[in-house]
């Protein structure tokens, strides 16, 4: 059973977990008022009975008492006479019921005969799943006496739970934020009542949205990002210079709120979606009482804010700046003191409070940095004198300088590598591997780094210092072509063995990072091969643009779904076989899925990874829209797993497929996309045996939290069930379930004999068992992925998905080689041509879809 938004599932119905396509009635936001909804009068006795029943149900037990009470208030009474069937097996339902009087028989049809399964008496409840999604009832409930039930409809449930979920999310954001980590649970609870929540308009194109703070504006609140992102920029002259991006759980405006200073920057709502940026505002009046408990955090926030304006640290993002804070200490200097009496220092000092006499003027604005040139080897600093009341500084000691310098230089290298045209085909992980492999070299004044005419075998990135590029003339003299203070040079040496075209000489002492061609190829392979692959991909995309609908020759049907069918089609010009999903516009409109289909089409355009089933072309023809994608002749991983002895892979095989999935999740998450439907049924095998992740119907581009209930019951994360809002963490949960099922042949939280309710109970209880035959490393990985608290789940800490890739279970997996398809798959499908793939796909009727007449349906399909 697949639950959630209506989606088009073209895989065969015999895949084991296909089936119903379900639609939640309420989406994120719900009632943004009080969340109170209606109140239906009832006695205290009835209220108590209903509250006890709800607390015993898996769906309600994670809710707080005030939410349970509110839900009970909205429940309405239904009288059911003896012999009346209140719900019928197979019918859709959207109400949940609690029995308060009388009794009912729960009847299921087994082998064509009605069978009584259980008797329902007062205090018992039924129909929980109807509150989550629109699904057929699993049994009939018939009154065997005059009875009374109290009902809860899906809309009321959604409005109440989603509203309080957002309240809970605010509390979770505050508790998980490093800034408030020293506060007690009670202090956070009290603070929530003091906060103001505000949504600012963002722009999905990544442009600057609505202003949250403007430079020079009075600010009396600390701001914490709840959902979305904000961009901090400084107005220098008439130019806006972006200094950092701040995401959920991170704060800004601390210095302004605590010191009563005007905002020193412009802060704008930004993000990947148009849902807006949600910010929590904590008033200064409340923070004053917490000042002593938050002193370290206030200091760190101030350091981040000050460093963000420095050109020395411009390569660092918010996380990088935060990581430097523990290296600073606060020093209070006495009045009229000269901290740099000789005009020299090996420390970095940031003015925080008080004033100094600087270049004949009194300076009292916090954030002035002295000695930042130390990072580039320059130790001279202006002489300053503290004011009559002294001054306090944040100081980075000399012994910590190398640690800071290395981090800044690593960030600079990554930023520089991204600008090199020759490296355009490298992924983020490959660029990071390249940066890690490069070696630092400190050069002297007048040293020649590259000599014209010498063989070239090294690539360089300039960290600091100045270099001059010289070209020899025919008469033996040298012409100065340019000077370098940043950037890179020598990259052609990684591609071809040609003499150097110019000489590069040091003007000042400095530092470069360098890597030889041999070392580059050891870590990343041949650059010429990488460029050839990139060129092939560009040519493939250009060829795809030329494909016309009439050029596609239908072959046979490989899947049917709610809105149409999926066929194999042959394109003679490229001699390629593709899969084409043809969807009825009339049915899409009838079931109000226009926005969903438009979203899926636009999202697929952003996905391009060797282990994803990529979109080739789309067409809008008459009565149907068509999605043409890569065809995976090896069939589903589910079928391969099913054919193994015991229905399970050995760990090395499971590890290979899990590693492929991790690379796909890394790609999707880097684009702000969550997948939400990970399971063996959606993992296809290409001709060589590599994974192709398919079916992006539940995928969504987010920059905060989303509340839609969707997925497959065995793979659904607990935060989806409880509707507390979810993020990319749900994909890491599903990865844990996938690894478990591949190794053991069954999902961890249920068997084929267990009901969905029992599966959900097991998920919420984290009730699963890893047998002893599973390796300790695999068991550890599974246990760290299947963590009910999404903030503690592996992959959700500072290093992100790198934590998963670096887990010991994957030690022998070279992810770079895997992404390049340089690691051999454990299984290669026996497929020579399309006809050979027949064994991996079920046969369907190839009859043409009816109603081929043109259908006008608005503008939702103009993206096809």
C-alpha positions in Angstrom: 0.0 0.0 0.0 1.4 3.4 -1.0 -0.1 6.3 0.9 -0.2 10.0 0.4 -0.7 12.4 -2.4 -2.3 11.0 -5.5 0.6 10.1 -7.8 1.0 8.2 -11.0 2.5 4.8 -10.3 3.1 3.0 -13.5 4.9 0.0 -12.1 3.2 -3.4 -12.4 0.6 -4.2 -9.8 2.5 -7.4 -8.9 5.5 -5.7 -7.4 4.5 -6.5 -3.9 3.9 -3.0 -2.5 2.2 -1.1 -5.3 -1.5 -0.5 -5.1 -3.7 2.3 -3.8 -3.0 5.9 -4.6 -4.3 8.1 -1.8 -4.9 11.8 -1.2 -4.7 13.8 2.0 -7.4 16.4 2.3 -5.3 18.9 4.2 -1.9 20.1 3.3 0.7 22.2 5.2 -0.7 25.1 7.0 -4.2 24.0 7.7 -6.0 26.4 10.0 -3.4 29.0 10.9 -5.7 30.6 13.4 -6.1 29.1 16.9 -6.4 25.6 15.6 -9.4 25.3 17.9 -12.0 24.3 15.3 -15.6 23.5 16.5 -16.6 22.6 20.0 -19.4 20.0 20.5 -20.9 19.8 24.0 -20.4 16.5 25.8 -20.4 15.3 29.4 -17.2 15.0 31.5 -17.7 11.2 31.6 -17.8 11.1 27.8 -14.8 13.4 27.5 -12.8 11.1 29.9 -13.8 8.0 27.9 -12.8 9.6 24.6 -9.5 10.9 26.0 -8.6 7.4 27.3 -9.5 5.8 24.0 -7.4 8.4 22.0 -4.4 7.9 24.3 -4.5 4.2 23.5 -4.4 4.7 19.8 -1.1 4.9 17.9 -2.1 8.0 16.0 -2.8 10.1 19.1 -0.4 9.0 21.8 2.4 11.4 20.8 0.0 14.4 21.1 0.0 16.6 24.2 -2.9 16.6 26.6 -4.2 20.0 25.4 -4.2 18.8 21.8 -6.1 15.6 22.8 -8.6 17.8 24.7 -9.1 20.0 21.7 -9.7 17.0 19.4 -12.2 15.5 21.9 -14.0 18.9 21.9 -14.4 18.7 18.1 -15.8 15.1 18.0 -19.5 14.7 17.2 -22.0 12.1 18.3 -23.5 9.5 15.9 -26.4 7.2 17.0 -26.3 3.8 15.2 -29.4 1.5 15.5 -29.1 -2.2 15.9 -28.3 -3.9 12.5 -26.9 -0.7 10.9 -23.5 -1.0 9.2 -21.6 2.2 9.9 -18.7 1.5 7.6 -18.4 -1.0 4.7 -15.3 -2.9 3.7 -13.7 -1.6 0.6 -15.4 1.9 0.7 -13.3 5.0 1.2 -13.7 6.7 4.6 -12.6 9.9 6.3 -14.0 9.5 9.8 -12.6 7.9 12.9 -14.9 6.5 15.6 -14.8 5.7 19.4 -17.5 3.4 20.8 -19.2 4.9 23.9 -22.3 2.7 24.1 -23.6 -0.5 22.6 -21.5 -2.9 20.6 -20.4 -3.7 17.0 -19.1 -6.7 15.1 -16.0 -6.2 13.0 -16.5 -8.3 9.9 -14.0 -9.2 7.1 -14.7 -11.0 3.9 -12.4 -14.1 3.8 -12.6 -16.4 0.8 -15.8 -14.8 -0.2 -17.5 -15.3 3.2 -18.1 -12.7 5.9 -16.1 -13.6 9.1 -16.4 -11.9 12.5 -12.9 -10.8 13.5 -13.6 -9.0 16.8 -16.4 -7.4 18.8 -16.1 -3.7 19.4 -17.3 -2.5 22.9 -17.3 0.9 24.6 -13.8 2.4 24.9 -12.6 0.8 21.6 -11.9 2.8 18.5 -11.6 2.1 14.8 -10.8 4.0 11.5 -7.5 5.7 12.4 -6.1 5.4 9.0 -9.0 7.4 7.5 -7.6 10.4 9.3 -4.2 10.1 7.6 -5.2 9.4 4.1 -8.1 8.4 1.8 -8.0 4.5 1.7 -10.5 1.7 1.4 -11.9 0.4 4.7 -10.3 -2.9 5.7 -13.4 -4.3 7.3 -17.1 -3.7 7.9 -18.4 -2.5 11.3 -22.0 -3.5 12.0 -24.0 -2.6 15.2 -25.3 -5.6 17.1 -27.3 -3.3 19.5 -28.5 0.2 19.6 -25.2 2.0 19.9 -23.4 5.3 20.1 -20.1 6.4 18.6 -18.3 9.7 18.7 -16.7 10.6 15.3 -13.8 12.7 14.2 -13.5 13.8 10.6 -10.2 14.1 8.8 -10.5 17.9 8.2 -10.9 18.7 11.8 -8.1 16.3 12.8 -5.8 17.8 10.2 -6.5 21.4 11.1 -5.9 20.7 14.8 -2.8 18.6 14.5 -1.1 20.6 11.8 -1.6 23.8 13.7 -0.2 22.3 16.9 2.6 20.6 14.8 3.8 24.0 13.8 3.7 25.0 17.5 5.7 21.9 18.3 8.1 22.7 15.4 8.8 26.1 16.9 9.6 24.4 20.2 11.8 21.8 18.5 13.6 24.5 16.6 14.3 26.4 19.8 15.4 23.2 21.6 17.6 22.0 18.8 19.2 25.4 18.2 22.8 25.6 19.5 22.0 29.1 20.7 19.5 27.9 23.3 21.2 24.6 24.2 21.9 25.8 27.8 18.3 26.5 28.7 16.1 24.1 30.6 12.9 22.5 29.1 10.8 24.8 31.3 12.7 27.9 30.1 12.2 27.0 26.5 8.5 26.4 27.1 8.2 29.8 28.7 10.2 31.4 25.9 7.8 30.0 23.3 5.0 32.0 24.8 7.1 35.1 24.4 8.0 34.6 20.7 6.3 36.1 17.7 6.2 34.1 14.5 6.2 35.9 11.2 6.3 34.7 7.6 8.2 36.8 5.0 7.7 36.4 1.3 10.6 34.6 -0.5 11.5 34.1 -4.1 11.8 30.6 -5.4 14.4 31.7 -8.0 16.9 32.4 -5.2 16.6 36.2 -5.5 16.3 38.5 -2.5 12.8 38.5 -1.2 11.1 40.5 1.5 13.3 42.5 3.8 13.3 41.3 7.4 15.9 43.8 8.7 17.3 46.8 6.9 20.8 48.2 7.5 20.5 51.0 10.2 17.1 49.8 11.4 16.3 49.6 15.1 16.1 45.9 16.2 14.8 44.8 19.6 14.4 41.1 19.0 16.6 38.1 18.4 15.6 36.3 15.2 15.7 32.6 14.7 15.0 31.0 11.3 12.2 28.4 11.6 11.7 27.5 8.0 13.3 28.7 4.7 16.5 30.7 4.6 17.6 34.3 5.0 20.4 36.1 3.2 22.6 38.6 5.0 24.1 41.4 2.8 25.9 44.6 3.5 25.4 47.8 1.5 28.8 49.1 0.6 28.4 52.2 -1.5 25.5 51.3 -3.9 26.4 47.6 -4.0 24.8 44.8 -2.0 27.5 42.3 -0.9 26.1 39.0 0.3 28.0 37.7 3.3 26.2 34.6 4.4 23.0 32.5 4.2 21.3 31.5 7.4 19.0 28.4 7.7 16.6 26.7 10.2 17.8 26.8 13.8 20.3 29.6 13.2 20.0 33.1 14.6 20.6 36.7 13.6 20.1 40.1 15.1 21.8 39.0 18.4 24.2 42.0 18.6 21.5 44.5 17.7 19.0 43.1 20.2 21.5 42.7 23.1 23.5 45.9 22.6 20.7 48.2 21.4 22.6 48.8 18.1 21.0 49.5 14.7 21.2 46.6 12.3 24.6 46.4 10.6 23.3 44.5 7.6 20.3 43.9 5.4 18.5 40.6 5.9 16.2 39.2 3.3 13.9 36.2 3.0 15.2 33.8 0.4 14.7 30.1 -0.4 14.1 27.4 -3.0 10.3 27.5 -2.7 7.7 30.3 -2.7 6.2 29.2 0.6 8.0 32.0 2.5 10.6 32.2 5.2 9.2 31.7 8.8 11.1 33.6 11.5 10.7 33.4 15.3 11.3 36.7 17.1 12.4 36.6 20.8 12.1 40.0 22.4 15.1 41.6 24.1 13.1 42.0 27.3 12.9 38.3 27.7 16.6 37.7 26.7 17.8 40.1 29.3 16.7 37.7 32.0 18.6 34.9 30.3 21.7 36.9 29.6 24.0 35.0 32.0 22.9 31.6 30.8 23.3 32.6 27.2 26.6 34.4 27.5 28.6 31.9 25.5 26.0 31.8 22.8 25.8 35.6 22.6 29.5 35.8 22.3 29.5 33.2 19.5 26.7 34.9 17.6 28.6 38.2 17.9 31.8 36.7 16.6 30.0 35.2 13.6 28.3 38.5 12.8 31.6 40.4 13.0 33.6 37.8 11.0 30.9 37.7 8.3 31.9 41.2 7.2 35.6 40.5 6.9 37.0 39.8 3.4 39.4 37.4 5.0 36.6 35.0 6.0 34.3 35.6 3.0 34.8 32.0 1.8 33.2 30.6 4.9 29.5 29.8 5.1 27.4 30.1 8.3 28.5 26.7 9.6 32.1 27.5 8.9 31.9 30.8 10.8 30.2 29.1 13.8 33.0 26.5 13.9 35.6 29.2 14.6 33.8 30.7 17.6 35.2 28.2 20.3 38.7 29.2 19.2 38.2 32.8 20.5 38.5 34.0 24.1 37.2 37.2 25.6 39.7 39.7 27.1 38.8 42.8 29.0 41.5 45.5 28.7 42.1 48.3 31.2 41.6 52.0 30.3 44.3 53.7 28.2 46.0 50.5 27.4 48.0 49.8 24.2 47.4 46.2 23.1 49.9 46.5 20.2 52.6 48.8 21.5 55.1 47.9 18.7 52.6 47.9 15.9 52.9 44.1 15.6 50.7 41.1 16.5 50.3 37.4 15.9 46.7 37.5 17.1 43.3 38.6 15.7 41.3 40.9 18.0 37.7 42.0 17.5 36.4 45.0 19.4 33.2 44.0 21.2 32.5 46.6 23.9 34.0 49.9 24.9 36.1 52.2 22.7 39.6 52.7 21.3 41.5 55.6 19.9 42.3 54.5 16.4 44.1 56.7 13.8 43.3 59.8 15.9 39.6 59.1 16.2 37.5 57.4 18.9 36.0 54.2 17.7 33.2 52.5 19.6 31.3 50.5 17.0 31.5 46.8 17.8 33.0 44.5 15.2 36.2 46.3 14.2 38.8 43.6 13.5 42.5 44.2 14.2 45.2 41.8 12.9 43.2 39.9 10.3 46.2 40.1 8.0 47.9 37.7 10.3 46.2 34.9 8.4 48.1 35.9 5.3 51.4 36.2 7.1 51.3 40.0 7.6 51.9 40.9 11.3 51.9 44.7 11.2 48.8 46.3 12.9 47.8 49.9 13.7 48.6 51.1 17.2 45.4 51.7 19.2 44.7 52.8 22.8 41.7 51.7 24.8 39.3 54.4 26.0 38.8 55.8 29.5 36.4 53.0 30.4 38.6 50.2 28.8 37.5 47.9 26.1 36.7 44.2 25.6 37.9 42.1 22.7 37.3 38.7 21.2 40.8 37.3 20.7 42.1 34.5 18.5 45.5 33.4 19.9 48.5 32.7 17.8 48.5 28.9 18.6 45.0 28.7 17.0 45.8 30.5 13.8 46.8 27.5 11.8 43.5 25.8 12.5 41.6 28.8 11.3 43.9 29.4 8.3 43.4 25.8 7.1 39.7 25.9 7.3 39.5 29.2 5.4 41.9 28.0 2.8 39.9 24.8 2.3 36.8 26.9 1.7 38.6 29.1 -0.6 39.9 26.2 -2.6 36.4 24.8 -3.0 35.1 28.1 -4.1 37.9 28.5 -6.6 37.6 24.9 -7.9 34.0 25.6 -8.8 35.0 28.4 -11.1 37.5 26.2 -13.1 35.9 25.4 -16.5 37.8 22.1 -16.7 36.2 20.9 -13.5 32.6 21.6 -14.6 31.8 17.9 -14.6 32.9 17.3 -11.0 30.3 16.8 -8.3 30.5 18.5 -4.9 32.0 15.3 -3.3 34.6 15.1 -6.1 35.6 18.7 -5.6 35.9 18.1 -1.9 38.1 15.1 -2.6 40.3 17.2 -4.9 40.6 19.9 -2.3 41.6 17.3 0.4 44.2 15.9 -1.9 46.0 19.2 -2.6 49.1 20.0 -0.7 50.1 23.4 0.8 53.4 25.0 -0.3 54.8 28.3 1.1 56.8 30.1 -1.5 59.5 32.8 -1.0 59.7 36.2 -2.6 61.1 36.0 -6.2 60.7 32.2 -6.3 59.7 30.9 -9.7 56.8 28.5 -9.4 56.4 27.8 -13.1 59.0 28.3 -15.8 58.1 28.9 -19.4 59.0 25.9 -21.6 59.2 23.4 -18.7 57.0 20.3 -18.8 53.8 21.0 -16.9 52.5 18.5 -14.4 51.1 20.6 -11.5 47.9 22.6 -10.9 47.9 25.5 -8.3 45.5 27.5 -6.3 46.8 30.8 -4.8 45.7 31.2 -1.1 47.5 34.5 -0.4 50.4 36.5 -1.7 51.1 38.1 -5.1 52.4 36.5 -8.3 53.4 37.9 -11.6 52.8 36.2 -15.0 55.7 36.8 -17.4 56.1 35.9 -21.1 59.5 35.6 -22.8 60.0 37.7 -25.9 62.0 36.6 -28.9 64.9 38.9 -27.8 65.1 37.1 -24.5 63.4 39.9 -22.4 60.3 39.3 -20.3 56.9 41.0 -20.7 54.6 41.2 -17.6 51.1 39.9 -18.6 49.3 40.2 -15.3 49.4 39.9 -11.6 47.6 37.3 -9.5 46.4 37.8 -5.9 43.8 35.0 -6.0 42.5 32.2 -8.2 44.2 29.3 -9.9 46.7 28.5 -12.6 48.3 25.5 -14.4 45.1 23.5 -14.8 45.9 22.6 -18.4 48.8 20.4 -17.0 46.1 18.0 -15.7 44.7 17.6 -19.2 47.7 17.5 -21.6 51.5 17.2 -21.5 52.6 20.5 -23.0 55.4 22.9 -22.1 54.4 25.8 -19.9 53.3 28.8 -21.9 54.5 31.4 -19.4 56.6 32.0 -16.2 54.9 32.6 -12.9 57.1 34.3 -10.3 56.5 35.4 -6.7 56.2 39.1 -6.0 55.7 38.6 -2.2 55.9 35.5 0.0 52.7 33.5 0.0 51.1 30.1 -0.1 49.7 27.9 -2.9 47.9 24.6 -2.8 49.0 22.2 -5.5 48.4 18.8 -7.0 50.3 16.8 -9.6 48.6 15.1 -12.5 49.5 11.7 -11.2 47.9 12.4 -7.8 44.8 13.9 -9.5 44.3 10.8 -11.5 44.8 8.6 -8.5 41.9 10.3 -6.7 39.6 11.3 -9.5 40.7 9.5 -12.7 41.7 11.0 -16.0 40.5 14.6 -16.4 40.3 14.1 -20.2 38.0 11.1 -19.6 35.8 13.2 -17.2 35.6 16.0 -19.8 34.7 13.5 -22.5 31.9 12.1 -20.3 30.6 15.7 -19.7 30.7 16.4 -23.4 28.8 13.2 -24.1 26.2 14.3 -21.6 25.8 17.7 -23.2 25.5 16.1 -26.6 22.9 13.6 -25.2 20.8 16.5 -23.9 21.0 18.3 -27.2 19.9 15.1 -29.1 17.0 14.7 -26.7 15.7 18.1 -27.5 15.4 17.0 -31.1 13.2 14.0 -30.4 9.7 14.5 -31.8 6.6 12.7 -30.5 5.9 11.1 -34.0 9.4 9.7 -34.0 8.6 7.4 -31.1 7.4 4.0 -32.2 5.3 2.2 -29.5 6.5 -1.3 -28.6 4.6 -2.7 -25.7 3.0 -1.8 -22.4 5.0 -2.4 -19.2 2.8 -0.8 -16.6 -0.7 0.6 -16.0 -1.8 3.2 -13.5 -4.6 5.4 -12.4 -4.2 7.9 -15.2 -2.8 5.9 -18.0 -0.1 3.5 -19.0 3.7 3.2 -19.5 5.0 1.8 -22.7 8.3 1.0 -24.2 9.0 3.2 -27.3 11.7 3.0 -29.9 13.5 6.1 -31.4 15.1 5.1 -34.7 17.3 8.2 -35.0 19.2 7.4 -31.8 18.5 3.7 -31.8 17.4 4.0 -28.2 14.5 2.4 -26.3 12.8 4.6 -23.8 9.9 4.3 -21.3 7.0 6.6 -22.0 4.3 7.3 -19.4 1.1 8.5 -21.1 -1.4 10.2 -18.8 -5.0 11.2 -19.4 -5.5 14.9 -19.0 -9.2 14.4 -18.4 -8.5 12.0 -15.5 -5.9 14.3 -14.1 -8.4 17.2 -14.0 -11.2 15.0 -12.7 -9.1 14.0 -9.7 -7.7 17.6 -9.3 -4.1 16.5 -9.8 -3.1 19.3 -12.2 -0.7 21.0 -9.7 0.8 17.7 -8.7 1.5 16.7 -12.3 3.0 20.1 -13.1 5.2 19.9 -10.0 6.4 16.4 -10.9 7.3 17.5 -14.5 9.2 20.6 -13.4 11.0 18.8 -10.6 12.2 16.0 -12.9 13.9 18.6 -15.1 16.2 19.4 -12.1 17.3 15.8 -11.6 20.3 14.6 -13.5 22.4 11.8 -12.0 23.7 8.6 -13.4 21.7 6.6 -10.8 18.4 8.4 -11.5 15.9 7.6 -14.2 16.3 10.8 -16.1 13.7 12.7 -18.0 14.4 12.6 -21.8 11.5 14.7 -23.1 7.9 15.5 -22.4 5.0 16.0 -24.8 1.5 17.6 -24.7 -0.5 15.8 -27.4 -4.2 16.0 -27.6 -5.9 14.2 -24.7 -2.7 13.1 -23.0 0.6 14.4 -21.6 3.6 12.1 -22.0 6.8 11.7 -20.0 9.7 10.0 -21.8 12.3 8.7 -19.4 15.3 6.3 -19.5 14.4 2.7 -19.7 15.9 0.3 -17.1 15.8 -3.2 -18.8 17.0 -5.0 -15.6 13.7 -4.5 -13.9 13.1 -3.7 -10.2 15.5 -4.5 -7.4 12.5 -5.9 -5.6 12.3 -8.7 -8.1 16.0 -9.4 -7.9 15.7 -9.5 -4.1 12.7 -11.8 -4.3 14.7 -14.3 -6.4 17.6 -14.6 -3.9 17.8 -17.5 -1.5 15.8 -16.4 1.5 14.8 -13.3 -0.3 17.9 -11.4 0.9 21.2 -10.1 -0.3 24.5 -10.8 1.3 25.9 -7.7 3.0 28.4 -6.8 0.2 25.6 -6.8 -2.4 23.3 -4.8 -0.1 26.1 -2.4 0.6 26.7 -1.7 -3.2 23.0 -0.9 -3.8 22.7 1.2 -0.6 25.8 3.2 -1.7 24.1 3.9 -5.1 21.1 5.2 -3.3 23.2 7.4 -1.0 24.7 9.1 -4.0 21.2 9.8 -5.4 20.0 11.2 -2.0 23.1 13.4 -1.9 22.2 14.7 -5.4 18.6 15.3 -4.6 19.2 16.9 -1.2 21.8 19.2 -2.6 19.0 20.6 -4.8 16.6 20.9 -1.8 14.6 17.9 -3.0 13.4 15.1 -0.7 12.5 11.8 -2.3 10.0 10.3 0.2 9.3 7.0 -1.6 12.5 4.9 -1.2 11.8 1.2 -1.4 13.1 -1.7 -3.6 10.1 -1.4 -5.9 11.4 2.1 -7.0 15.0 1.0 -7.6 15.5 -0.2 -11.1 18.5 -1.9 -12.7 20.1 -0.6 -15.9 21.8 -2.8 -18.5 25.0 -3.0 -16.5 23.3 -3.6 -13.1 23.6 -0.1 -11.6 20.7 1.4 -9.7 18.3 3.7 -11.4 16.0 5.5 -8.9 12.6 6.0 -10.4 9.1 7.4 -9.6 9.5 11.0 -8.3 5.8 11.4 -7.7 6.2 12.0 -4.0 9.4 14.0 -4.3 9.2 17.6 -3.2 11.4 20.7 -3.3 11.5 22.2 0.2 13.5 24.6 2.3 11.8 23.9 5.6 9.2 21.4 6.8 6.3 19.7 5.0 3.3 18.0 6.5 2.0 15.7 3.7 1.4 12.1 4.7 2.9 10.0 1.9 5.1 6.9 1.4 4.8 3.2 1.8 3.7 2.0 5.4 6.8 -0.2 6.0 9.1 2.8 5.0 7.3 5.7 6.5 9.3 7.7 9.1 7.6 8.3 12.5 7.4 12.1 12.1 5.3 11.5 9.0 2.8 9.4 11.0 2.6 11.9 13.8 2.3 14.8 11.3 4.9 16.8 13.2 6.4 18.1 10.0 9.3 16.4 8.2 12.5 17.2 6.2 15.1 15.2 4.3 15.5 13.2 7.5 12.7 10.9 6.3 14.9 9.7 3.4 17.6 8.6 5.9 15.0 6.7 7.9 13.9 4.9 4.7 17.5 4.2 3.8 17.8 2.4 7.2 14.6 0.4 6.4 16.0 -0.5 2.9 19.3 -1.7 4.2 17.5 -3.8 6.8 15.2 -5.4 4.2 18.0 -6.0 1.7 20.1 -7.9 4.3 17.3 -9.7 6.1 14.6 -10.1 3.4 11.8 -8.5 5.4 11.2 -4.9 6.5 12.0 -4.2 10.2 8.6 -3.0 11.5 6.1 -5.5 10.1 5.4 -8.7 8.3 2.8 -9.5 5.6 0.5 -10.7 8.4 0.5 -7.4 10.4 -2.0 -4.6 9.8 -0.9 -1.1 8.9 -1.9 0.0 12.4 0.4 -2.5 13.9 3.2 -1.5 11.6 2.7 2.2 12.6 2.7 1.1 16.2 6.0 -0.7 15.8 7.5 2.3 14.0 6.5 4.8 16.7 7.8 2.3 19.4 11.0 1.8 17.4 10.2 -1.9 17.8 12.5 -3.9 15.6 15.2 -6.5 16.1 18.6 -7.0 14.3 19.6 -10.7 14.5 23.1 -11.6 15.6 24.2 -12.9 12.1 24.1 -9.3 10.9 27.6 -7.7 11.1 28.1 -5.2 14.0 28.9 -2.5 11.5 25.6 -3.0 9.5 23.7 -3.2 12.8 25.2 0.0 14.0 24.4 1.8 10.7 20.8 0.6 10.8 20.4 1.7 14.5 21.8 5.2 13.7 19.4 5.6 10.8 16.3 4.3 12.5 16.3 6.9 15.2 12.8 8.3 16.0 14.2 11.8 16.7 14.9 13.2 13.2 17.4 15.7 14.6 19.6 12.8 16.0 19.3 10.6 12.9 22.6 9.9 11.0 22.9 12.4 8.2 21.2 15.3 10.0 24.3 16.6 11.9 26.7 19.3 10.7 28.5 17.0 8.1 25.2 15.9 6.6 25.2 12.9 4.3 29.0 12.7 4.6 28.3 11.1 8.0 26.5 8.3 6.2 29.2 7.8 3.5 31.9 7.8 6.1 30.3 5.1 8.3 32.6 2.1 8.8 30.2 -0.2 6.9 31.0 1.7 3.7 34.7 1.7 4.3 35.6 -0.3 1.2 33.2 1.7 -1.0 35.0 4.4 -3.1 32.0 6.7 -3.8 33.8 8.6 -6.4 34.6 5.5 -8.4 31.1 4.2 -7.9 29.5 7.4 -9.2 31.8 7.1 -12.3 30.6 3.5 -12.7 34.2 2.2 -12.0 33.0 -0.3 -9.4 31.5 -3.4 -10.8 27.9 -4.2 -9.8 27.4 -7.5 -7.9 24.8 -8.6 -10.5 24.5 -7.9 -14.3 21.0 -8.4 -15.8 20.9 -11.0 -18.7 19.8 -8.4 -21.2 21.2 -8.1 -24.7 18.3 -6.1 -26.2 14.8 -5.0 -25.3 13.4 -8.4 -26.0 15.7 -9.9 -23.4 14.2 -7.6 -20.8 10.7 -9.2 -21.1 11.4 -11.6 -18.1 11.7 -8.5 -15.8 8.4 -6.9 -16.7 4.9 -8.3 -16.6 2.8 -8.4 -19.8 -0.1 -6.0 -20.2 -2.9 -5.5 -22.7 -1.5 -3.2 -25.4 -4.9 -1.7 -26.3 -4.8 1.9 -27.1 -6.2 4.4 -24.5 -9.7 5.5 -25.3 -10.8 9.1 -25.8 -7.9 10.4 -27.9 -9.8 13.6 -28.7 -8.0 16.8 -27.7 -8.8 18.0 -24.2 -8.5 21.6 -23.0 -7.5 21.8 -19.3 -6.2 25.2 -18.5 -2.5 26.1 -18.3 -1.1 23.5 -15.9 0.1 21.4 -18.8 2.1 24.1 -20.6 5.3 22.8 -19.1 5.0 19.4 -20.9 
